[in-house]
């Protein structure tokens, strides 16, 4: 048997306690790496041109009035998210925290209903209500009768209320353009987000920093957003994307008029 003795510093009670603590901490981090956390990862989702098609189907089909041929794009934007039942671990969340293309949010704020099927049902209902409000706001702005002009919206399985502003603008552009024979967009790719009610009031939606990433990725140079979300929109704002805050459908159309004509455009 060897008679080699360990240094006293390595056998002291304090050293042994620190070593034991180190082992416990390492074990806790190991467990944390695999234990699911109540968080959901989100990232820039798809965009869709409300003047064009989505999944090979026209987004807007208008009947009961002449429809214009349009130029430029009016893109609604989305956020993608992991499902409520997906495992989001500590290390995966930590990595997303430092990635500007991802965000970590409490699952209850993304899926208040908890159940994925229920969440899908709710967002589908929100989209239906958003389509109805967008149609009502656009036809009211144009002084057209909803009894005569019908609008069908097809965005596949995209849900939620945040496409309202861009759907309303798409309807106005298809029916009347800028009112002078031109397009609302002036040929630009314009993206945006915001709920809308029947009176044309545009409301906040959340997740704007990820939506600006999606907009810039798909070629937008202008981003229309609710006024109250300017501060959020400046976070990780992509180069070359111009923020234009608005509060109503009329303000949104006026801002696009100013863009085309070189006038004063609202800014964050």
TIRO-870855 format. One record per residue (C-alpha): residue in three letters; x, y, z. Coordinates in steps of 0.05 Angstrom, whole numbers, plus 32768, in hexadecimal, padded with zeros to 4 digits. Layout:
N
ALAXYZ
...
***
This chain:
268
UNK800080008000
UNK801B80447FED
UNK802D80738026
UNK802780B17FFB
UNK7FFF80E58020
UNK7FD1811A8001
UNK7FE081648011
UNK7FB9817C804D
UNK7F9781B18022
UNK7F74817B7FFA
UNK7F5C81558037
UNK7F45818F8061
UNK7EFA81908072
UNK7EEF81D2804E
UNK7F0E81B8800E
UNK7EE581798011
UNK7EA581A2801B
UNK7EB681CF7FDF
UNK7EC381927FB5
UNK7E8081747FC9
UNK7E5D81B67FB9
UNK7E7E81B77F75
UNK7E6481717F67
UNK7E1E81847F7C
UNK7E1E81C47F52
UNK7E37819C7F16
UNK7DFF816A7F21
UNK7DCB81A17F26
UNK7DE281BF7EE4
UNK7DE1817A7EC5
UNK7D9A81707EDA
UNK7D8681B67EC4
UNK7D9F81A77E7E
UNK7D6981727E76
UNK7D2F818A7EA1
UNK7CF781AC7E78
UNK7CEB81F47E8B
UNK7CA9821C7E85
UNK7CC382457E4B
UNK7CB482497E01
UNK7CE6825B7DCA
UNK7CCF828B7D94
UNK7CF182A17D54
UNK7CE082C87D13
UNK7CA882A57CEE
UNK7C8C82A77CA8
UNK7C7382E57C85
UNK7C3C82EA7C51
UNK7C2D83207C1D
UNK7BE483347C27
UNK7BE4834C7BDE
UNK7BFC83097BC5
UNK7BF782BF7BD5
UNK7C0882927C10
UNK7C1182487C06
UNK7BFB82507BBD
UNK7BB882717BD0
UNK7BA782BB7BCC
UNK7BA782DB7C11
UNK7B6F830B7BFF
UNK7B3682FC7BD0
UNK7B0883387BC6
UNK7AC483347BA3
UNK7A8E83677B97
UNK7ABC839F7B80
UNK7AF483A87B4C
UNK7B3883917B64
UNK7B7A83B27B50
UNK7BBB83927B39
UNK7BED83A77B6E
UNK7C3883B07B72
UNK7C6483AA7BB0
UNK7C55837F7BED
UNK7C3083877C2F
UNK7C4B83507C5B
UNK7C2C83377C9C
UNK7C5F83167CCA
UNK7C5D82DE7CFD
UNK7C8482BF7D36
UNK7C9282757D3B
UNK7C9482527D7F
UNK7CA3820E7D9D
UNK7C6581E77DB1
UNK7C4E81E97DFA
UNK7C61819F7E02
UNK7CA781A77DE6
UNK7CE181A17E16
UNK7D0781E27E20
UNK7D4481D67E4B
UNK7D7082067E71
UNK7DA982027E3F
UNK7D7B820A7E03
UNK7D5A82467E23
UNK7D9E82647E35
UNK7DB6825D7DED
UNK7D77827E7DD3
UNK7D7F82B77E05
UNK7DBF82CD7DE1
UNK7DA382C47D9B
UNK7D8183017D7D
UNK7D5882D57D4F
UNK7D3782B17D8A
UNK7D1382C67DC9
UNK7D0282A07E09
UNK7CBD82AE7E26
UNK7C94828E7E5E
UNK7C6882597E3D
UNK7C2A82767E5F
UNK7C3382B87E39
UNK7C3882947DF6
UNK7C04825E7E03
UNK7BD482787E39
UNK7BA7823C7E2B
UNK7BDE82097E39
UNK7BC281D47E0B
UNK7BDE81D87DC4
UNK7B9B81C57DA4
UNK7B7781FA7DCD
UNK7BAC822D7DBC
UNK7BA4821F7D71
UNK7B5982267D78
UNK7B60826A7D9A
UNK7B9282867D68
UNK7B66826F7D2E
UNK7B2C82947D4D
UNK7B5782D27D57
UNK7B6B82CF7D0D
UNK7B2282CB7CF8
UNK7B1083077D23
UNK7B4D832D7D08
UNK7B37831F7CC0
UNK7AF183387CCE
UNK7B0B83777CF0
UNK7B3D83857CB9
UNK7B06837F7C84
UNK7AD783AC7CAB
UNK7B0D83E17CB7
UNK7B2483E17C6E
UNK7ADE83E57C50
UNK7ACC841C7C82
UNK7B0984447C6E
UNK7AF6843C7C24
UNK7AAC844B7C32
UNK7A9784097C14
UNK7A5E83DD7C2A
UNK7A70839A7C4A
UNK7A2D83807C2F
UNK7A4883897BE8
UNK7A93837E7BEE
UNK7AAA833A7C09
UNK7AF083297C1E
UNK7B0B82E37C28
UNK7B4E82DA7C4D
UNK7B79829B7C47
UNK7BB882977C71
UNK7BB9824C7C7A
UNK7BC482387CC2
UNK7BE1827C7CD8
UNK7BBB82937D16
UNK7BB882CD7D46
UNK7BA083167D3F
UNK7BE083397D2A
UNK7BD583397CDF
UNK7B9B83697CE4
UNK7BBE83A97CCE
UNK7BDF83897C91
UNK7B9F83667C7B
UNK7B7983A87C7E
UNK7BAF83CB7C55
UNK7BAE83937C23
UNK7B63839B7C19
UNK7B6983E67C10
UNK7BA283DE7BDE
UNK7B7C83AA7BB5
UNK7B3D83D47BB2
UNK7B57841C7BAE
UNK7BA2841F7BB2
UNK7BB984657BC3
UNK7B7984827BA5
UNK7BA084A07B6B
UNK7BAD84627B41
UNK7BEC844D7B67
UNK7BFC841B7B9D
UNK7BFF84257BE8
UNK7C4484067BEA
UNK7C6384307BB2
UNK7C8283EE7B9B
UNK7CA683E27BDD
UNK7CA483A47C09
UNK7C8083BC7C48
UNK7C77838E7C84
UNK7C52839B7CC4
UNK7C2B83827CFF
UNK7BF283987D2C
UNK7BAC83857D3E
UNK7B7383AE7D22
UNK7B2B83B97D37
UNK7AED83CA7D0E
UNK7AFC84157D15
UNK7B43840D7CFB
UNK7B6784167D3D
UNK7BAA83F07D3C
UNK7BC083CD7D7C
UNK7C0083AD7D98
UNK7C1083647D8D
UNK7C5483537DAE
UNK7C91832F7D92
UNK7CA4836A7D65
UNK7CF0835F7D68
UNK7CE7831A7D49
UNK7CB583337D16
UNK7CE583697CFD
UNK7D1883327CF2
UNK7CE6830B7CC9
UNK7CD383497CA1
UNK7D1A835B7C90
UNK7D2A83137C7E
UNK7CF283137C4B
UNK7D0683557C2A
UNK7CDE838B7C4F
UNK7CFC83D07C55
UNK7CC283F07C7A
UNK7CA083D47CB9
UNK7C5D83EF7CD1
UNK7C5083E47D1B
UNK7C2383FB7D54
UNK7C3C843B7D74
UNK7C42841C7DB9
UNK7C7583E97DA1
UNK7CAC84187D87
UNK7CDB840A7DC1
UNK7CD683BE7DB8
UNK7CDF83C57D6C
UNK7D2383E67D75
UNK7D4083A87D96
UNK7D6C83847D64
UNK7D4E83AD7D2C
UNK7D6983947CE9
UNK7D9183C57CBF
UNK7D6A83E67C88
UNK7D2583DB7CA7
UNK7CFE841C7CB3
UNK7CCE841C7CED
UNK7C8C84427CE2
UNK7C5F84467D20
UNK7C14844F7D14
UNK7BD4844E7D3E
UNK7B9C84477D0B
UNK7B91842E7CC4
UNK7B8C84767CAC
UNK7BCF84867CCB
UNK7BEE84497CAB
UNK7BD4845D7C66
UNK7BEB84A57C71
UNK7C30848C7C84
UNK7C3584637C44
UNK7C1E84A17C1D
UNK7C5784C97C3D
UNK7C8984927C2D
UNK7C7684947BE4
UNK7C7584E07BE0
UNK7CB284F07C09
UNK7C8985107C41
UNK7C92850B7C8C
UNK7C8D84C37CA4
UNK7C8184B07CED
UNK7CBE848F7D0D
UNK7CCF846C7D4E
***
